[in-house]
Amino acid sequence: DRGGRRFTIRPEKVRLLTRGEPRDGLVTERGVIRNVAYAGPVTRYEVELEAGGTLQAVRQNYETSSPEALEQRGQAVEVGWLSEQAVPVGGNVQTEEK
């Protein structure tokens, strides 16, 4: 959640950022890759965010093999997306927790 609001982002819009990759215009969060599912042409990543919550990310397997993708489990990562790609869901987090 951000500012007491929950949001969602389509997995294909979430970028797994590499060192040195520009962050201009992106909302970024740090996290840890908790689960990896290699599915032929794509790999699905479940990222647990330091700020709380999880995001799913999908990356095409241009040059990645299954063992390479699976080795990423447990690694620290920075994810990014454009602010307009985040869609609010539900109500205010503080209200929902009462």
Secondary structure in CASP SS format (residue, H / E / C, confidence):
PFRMAT SS
TARGET T0000
AUTHOR 0000-0000-0000
METHOD secondary structure of the structure
MODEL  1
D C 1.00
R E 1.00
G C 1.00
G C 1.00
R E 1.00
R E 1.00
F E 1.00
T E 1.00
I C 1.00
R C 1.00
P H 1.00
E H 1.00
K H 1.00
V C 1.00
R E 1.00
L E 1.00
L E 1.00
T C 1.00
R C 1.00
G C 1.00
E C 1.00
P C 1.00
R C 1.00
D C 1.00
G C 1.00
L E 1.00
V E 1.00
T E 1.00
E E 1.00
R E 1.00
G E 1.00
V E 1.00
I E 1.00
R E 1.00
N E 1.00
V E 1.00
A E 1.00
Y E 1.00
A E 1.00
G C 1.00
P C 1.00
V E 1.00
T E 1.00
R E 1.00
Y E 1.00
E E 1.00
V E 1.00
E E 1.00
L E 1.00
E C 1.00
A C 1.00
G C 1.00
G C 1.00
T E 1.00
L E 1.00
Q E 1.00
A E 1.00
V E 1.00
R E 1.00
Q E 1.00
N C 1.00
Y C 1.00
E C 1.00
T C 1.00
S C 1.00
S H 1.00
P H 1.00
E H 1.00
A H 1.00
L H 1.00
E C 1.00
Q C 1.00
R C 1.00
G C 1.00
Q C 1.00
A E 1.00
V E 1.00
E E 1.00
V E 1.00
G E 1.00
W E 1.00
L E 1.00
S H 1.00
E H 1.00
Q H 1.00
A C 1.00
V E 1.00
P E 1.00
V E 1.00
G E 1.00
G E 1.00
N E 1.00
V H 1.00
Q H 1.00
T H 1.00
E H 1.00
E H 1.00
K C 1.00
END
